[in-house]
Amino acid sequence: TFRHLGPFSYLADAARRSRDLFPLAPPGPATRQAARDALAFAPGPEEARDARVERRWERDGVAGEAVSWSVGYGPRTEAWLLRPEGAGGAPLPGVVALHDHGGFKFFGKEKIADGPDPAHGVLGPFRQSCYGGRAWANELARGGFAVLVPDAFLWGSRRFPLDAMSPEERAGGGGGPAQGDEDSPEAIAAYNAAAGRHEHTVEKYCRVLGTTLSGIISYEDRVAVDYLAARPDVQSERVGCVGLSGGGLRAGLLQGTCDRIRAAVVVGMMSTYEDLLDHNVVSHTWMLYPGDWSRRGDWPDLVACRAPSPLLVQYDLEDQLFTVEGMRAADRRLAAHYESVGAANHYAGQFYPGFHKFDVEMQEAAFAWLAGHLNA
């Protein structure tokens, strides 16, 4: 039986009789096209429209720019571009730093990066629990990279306003914060709770419109990659990406769909679908379940479809969002994909003790791995 299906547990067997699930999808053009088809969102060129610099600053060894652009719908995407202070305009390898989901949509880039102003008080405990207390995107920039930290669709500058949500979704939040109190800890918590409920509505709209939430988010992340690679102070042929959890999911989607990505790091977001059943399906965002991908392949297959493009996956052995069996099975599947294209050394799986996190030890290992591949 499946605890989340209860008396309907045989539904899983019925689905398997309807079609083959999680078939092996080998790396190559056919799987890359199947992934794009499942994501089902290609509204036009993956280009940042009307991009501009809004503000510049220097702080703690980092020179920053607040930048923004339009993707053609919704508010402008805001991002921070971080470089080592003193680097001038010299072209550097680029990395797109991808913030997590975290059930925390009020902020996006601010969860993993410091900007021109002090970080909001609610971010300290969050960073401590997930990131060893660090604004890790700034640490990466100080190491010699041009780091772009964009807000994802549904987060930060790209979040939905409360008044666009239904009364049912806003329930428990008192209908929204009082005027002038929109960024109090209580208001932020209420917003995050409402936004969690609202994600289901967004996915319903995506399905009605013939697309997927993961398709929209990966499209917007490819726009961000294009913006970064087009900058004269970035080495366009040396661009990577890295993220934890929902950010790791975004990194996996970029690795699978963006030819500009030369190396990717997926942290805390890898398992076979089979091993999510009866354990963690309910724990994850709609982003992990793009369209009809389950009948085309498994999650590791999508991430590895551009092999031999270098890929590092970091796993937390006590990760509450996955089973050890699912992580180990995904690691074997990824390794086999890379071996099948004669590039076994282009995949690395690293296992760490502890719960769901991207701590300082993991960060330093990821940064060194990116440096080895992007500076080669």
C-alpha positions in Angstrom: 0.0 0.0 0.0 0.9 3.6 -0.5 0.3 5.7 2.6 -0.6 8.8 0.6 -3.0 6.8 -1.6 -4.5 4.6 1.1 -7.4 2.6 -0.3 -6.5 3.8 -3.8 -3.0 2.3 -3.7 -3.7 0.0 -6.7 -3.9 3.2 -8.7 -0.2 3.0 -9.1 -0.4 -0.5 -10.7 -3.3 0.7 -12.9 -1.1 3.6 -14.1 1.7 1.2 -14.9 -0.6 -0.9 -17.0 -1.7 2.2 -18.9 1.8 3.0 -20.0 5.5 2.4 -19.3 6.7 4.7 -16.5 10.2 6.1 -16.0 11.8 4.4 -19.0 15.5 4.8 -19.5 16.1 7.8 -21.7 19.7 7.9 -22.8 21.7 11.1 -23.4 21.4 12.6 -26.8 19.3 14.8 -29.1 16.1 12.7 -28.8 16.0 13.0 -25.0 16.9 16.7 -25.1 14.0 17.3 -27.5 11.7 15.1 -25.3 12.6 17.2 -22.3 11.8 20.4 -24.2 8.5 18.9 -25.3 7.6 17.9 -21.7 8.5 21.4 -20.4 6.2 22.9 -23.1 7.2 26.5 -22.9 9.1 28.3 -25.8 7.5 31.7 -26.2 10.3 33.2 -28.3 14.0 34.0 -28.2 15.7 33.4 -24.8 16.9 37.0 -24.5 16.7 39.6 -21.8 14.6 42.4 -23.1 15.4 46.1 -22.2 18.1 45.0 -19.8 19.5 47.8 -17.7 21.7 48.5 -14.7 19.7 50.0 -11.8 22.4 50.5 -9.2 26.1 49.8 -8.4 28.0 49.2 -5.2 31.1 47.8 -3.6 31.0 45.9 -0.3 33.1 43.3 1.5 35.3 42.5 -1.4 32.5 42.4 -4.0 31.6 44.8 -6.7 27.9 44.5 -7.4 25.3 45.7 -9.9 21.5 45.6 -9.5 20.2 44.7 -13.0 16.8 44.1 -14.4 15.1 42.9 -17.6 11.8 41.9 -19.1 10.8 38.5 -20.2 7.7 39.8 -21.9 5.1 39.1 -19.2 4.8 40.2 -15.6 7.0 42.5 -13.5 10.6 43.0 -14.5 13.1 40.4 -13.4 15.6 41.7 -10.9 19.0 40.2 -10.4 22.3 41.0 -8.8 25.6 40.7 -10.7 28.5 40.1 -8.4 32.2 40.3 -9.2 35.4 40.4 -7.1 36.2 43.9 -6.1 39.2 45.2 -8.1 38.6 42.9 -11.1 37.6 45.9 -13.3 36.1 44.9 -16.6 38.3 41.9 -17.2 36.2 39.0 -18.6 35.7 36.3 -15.9 34.0 32.8 -16.0 30.3 33.2 -15.2 28.1 31.3 -12.8 24.3 31.6 -12.4 23.6 31.2 -8.7 20.1 29.8 -8.3 18.1 30.4 -5.1 16.0 27.6 -3.5 12.3 27.1 -3.2 12.2 26.6 0.5 8.5 27.4 0.9 9.9 31.0 1.0 8.8 33.1 -1.9 8.8 36.6 -0.5 12.5 36.8 -1.2 14.5 35.2 -4.1 18.1 36.3 -4.7 18.4 37.7 -1.2 18.3 34.2 0.3 21.7 33.4 -1.1 23.3 36.7 -1.8 24.1 40.1 -0.1 23.2 43.2 -2.1 23.8 46.9 -1.5 21.7 47.0 1.6 21.8 44.9 4.9 19.9 41.6 4.7 16.5 41.4 6.2 16.4 39.9 9.7 14.4 36.9 8.7 17.2 35.8 6.3 19.7 35.1 9.0 18.1 32.0 10.5 17.1 30.8 7.0 20.7 31.0 5.8 22.0 29.4 8.9 19.7 26.3 8.5 20.4 25.9 4.7 23.7 27.5 3.9 26.0 27.4 6.9 25.1 31.1 7.6 26.7 32.3 4.4 25.6 34.4 1.5 27.3 31.9 -0.7 26.9 33.7 -4.0 29.1 36.5 -2.7 31.7 33.9 -1.6 31.7 32.5 -5.1 32.2 35.9 -6.6 35.1 36.7 -4.3 36.7 33.5 -5.7 37.0 35.0 -9.2 33.7 34.5 -10.9 31.0 36.8 -12.3 28.0 35.6 -10.5 24.4 36.4 -11.6 21.7 35.9 -9.0 18.2 36.3 -10.6 14.8 36.0 -9.1 12.8 33.1 -10.3 9.2 33.2 -11.5 7.1 33.3 -8.3 9.9 34.7 -6.1 11.0 38.1 -5.1 10.6 40.7 -7.9 8.7 38.0 -9.8 6.3 37.0 -7.0 2.5 37.3 -7.3 0.9 40.0 -5.2 -1.5 38.9 -2.5 -4.4 40.6 -4.1 -4.0 38.3 -7.1 -4.6 35.3 -4.9 -8.0 33.9 -3.9 -9.4 34.4 -0.4 -8.9 30.7 0.2 -5.3 31.0 -0.6 -4.9 34.0 1.6 -6.7 32.3 4.5 -4.7 32.4 7.7 -2.8 35.5 6.6 -5.5 37.9 7.8 -6.1 39.0 4.2 -2.6 40.5 4.0 -0.4 42.8 6.0 -1.4 46.2 7.2 -0.4 49.1 5.1 3.3 49.9 5.6 4.0 46.6 7.3 4.5 44.4 4.2 8.0 43.2 5.2 7.4 42.4 8.9 8.4 38.9 9.8 4.7 38.1 10.4 3.7 39.5 7.0 6.4 37.6 5.2 5.4 34.3 6.9 1.8 34.9 5.9 2.8 35.7 2.4 4.9 32.5 2.1 2.0 30.4 3.4 -0.4 31.9 0.9 2.1 31.6 -1.9 2.5 27.9 -1.1 -1.2 27.4 -1.6 -1.1 29.6 -4.7 1.5 27.4 -6.5 -1.2 24.8 -7.1 -3.3 27.4 -8.9 -0.4 28.5 -11.0 0.2 25.0 -12.1 -3.4 24.5 -13.0 -3.3 27.6 -15.1 -0.1 26.3 -16.7 -1.8 23.0 -17.6 -4.8 24.8 -19.0 -2.5 27.0 -21.1 -0.6 23.9 -22.4 2.6 24.5 -20.4 4.2 23.7 -17.0 5.6 25.6 -14.1 9.0 24.0 -14.6 8.9 25.0 -18.2 8.3 28.7 -17.4 11.0 28.7 -14.7 13.6 27.0 -16.9 12.8 29.4 -19.7 13.4 32.4 -17.5 16.6 30.9 -16.2 17.9 30.4 -19.8 17.1 34.1 -20.4 19.3 34.8 -17.3 22.1 32.7 -18.7 21.9 34.5 -22.0 22.1 37.8 -20.3 25.2 36.7 -18.3 26.9 35.2 -21.3 26.3 38.3 -23.4 28.1 40.7 -21.0 31.5 41.9 -22.2 32.9 41.2 -18.7 32.0 37.5 -18.9 33.7 34.7 -20.8 30.7 33.5 -22.7 32.0 30.0 -23.4 32.6 29.5 -19.6 29.3 29.7 -17.9 28.0 27.3 -15.2 25.2 27.1 -12.7 24.7 25.9 -9.1 21.8 25.7 -6.6 20.4 23.9 -3.6 17.0 22.2 -3.5 14.6 24.2 -5.8 17.8 25.9 -7.0 19.3 22.4 -7.6 16.2 21.6 -9.6 16.6 24.8 -11.6 20.3 23.8 -12.2 19.2 20.4 -13.4 16.7 21.9 -15.8 19.4 24.3 -17.1 21.9 21.4 -17.5 19.3 19.5 -19.5 18.0 22.3 -21.7 20.7 25.1 -22.0 23.6 24.6 -24.4 25.4 27.5 -22.9 25.9 25.7 -19.6 29.4 24.3 -19.5 29.2 22.8 -16.0 26.4 22.4 -13.5 26.1 21.6 -9.8 22.9 20.1 -8.5 22.7 20.1 -4.7 20.0 18.3 -2.6 17.7 17.6 -5.6 18.4 14.2 -7.0 16.4 10.9 -6.8 14.7 8.4 -9.0 11.0 9.0 -9.3 10.3 5.4 -8.3 11.9 6.0 -4.9 9.8 9.1 -4.3 6.6 7.0 -4.4 5.1 6.5 -0.9 7.8 8.7 0.6 8.4 12.2 -0.8 6.0 13.0 -3.7 4.1 15.4 -1.5 7.3 17.1 -0.2 8.2 18.6 -3.5 7.2 21.5 -5.8 5.4 21.0 -9.1 8.7 22.0 -10.7 9.9 18.4 -10.2 7.1 16.9 -12.2 7.2 18.6 -15.6 4.2 17.6 -17.8 4.3 14.0 -19.0 8.0 13.5 -18.4 7.4 10.4 -16.3 6.4 8.4 -19.4 9.4 9.7 -21.3 12.2 9.2 -18.7 13.3 9.6 -15.1 14.5 12.8 -13.4 18.2 11.8 -13.7 17.7 11.2 -17.4 16.5 14.7 -18.0 19.4 16.2 -16.0 22.0 14.0 -17.9 20.5 14.4 -21.4 23.4 16.7 -22.4 26.1 14.4 -21.3 29.1 14.7 -21.5 28.5 18.2 -20.3 30.1 18.1 -16.8 27.8 17.5 -13.9 28.3 17.4 -10.1 25.6 16.2 -7.8 25.9 16.7 -4.1 23.7 14.4 -1.8 22.8 14.8 1.9 22.6 11.3 3.3 20.0 12.2 5.9 18.0 14.5 3.5 14.4 14.4 4.7 13.2 15.1 1.1 14.6 11.9 -0.3 15.3 8.3 0.5 18.9 7.1 0.6 17.9 4.3 -1.8 16.5 6.9 -4.3 19.6 9.0 -4.1 21.9 6.0 -4.6 19.8 4.8 -7.5 20.0 8.2 -9.2 23.7 8.3 -8.7 24.1 4.9 -10.4 21.8 6.0 -13.2 23.7 9.2 -13.8 27.1 7.5 -13.7 25.8 4.9 -16.3 24.6 7.7 -18.6 28.0 9.4 -18.5 29.9 6.1 -19.0 27.6 5.4 -22.0 29.0 8.4 -23.8 32.6 7.7 -22.9 32.8 10.5 -20.3 32.6 8.8 -16.9 34.9 11.4 -15.4 32.5 14.2 -16.3 30.0 13.1 -13.7 30.7 13.3 -9.9 28.4 12.3 -7.1 29.4 13.5 -3.6 27.7 12.2 -0.5 27.7 14.2 2.8 26.3 13.5 6.2 23.4 15.5 7.5 20.1 16.9 6.5 18.9 19.0 3.5 21.6 21.7 3.2 24.4 23.3 1.2 26.8 24.0 4.0 30.3 25.5 3.9 32.1 22.3 3.2 29.8 21.5 0.3 30.0 25.0 -1.0 33.8 24.9 -1.1 33.8 21.6 -2.9 31.3 22.9 -5.4 33.3 26.1 -6.0 36.5 24.1 -6.5 34.7 21.8 -9.0 33.3 24.7 -11.0 36.7 26.4 -11.0 38.3 23.2 -12.4 35.8 23.0 -15.2 35.2 26.6 -16.1 38.8 27.7 -15.9 40.1 24.7 -17.9 
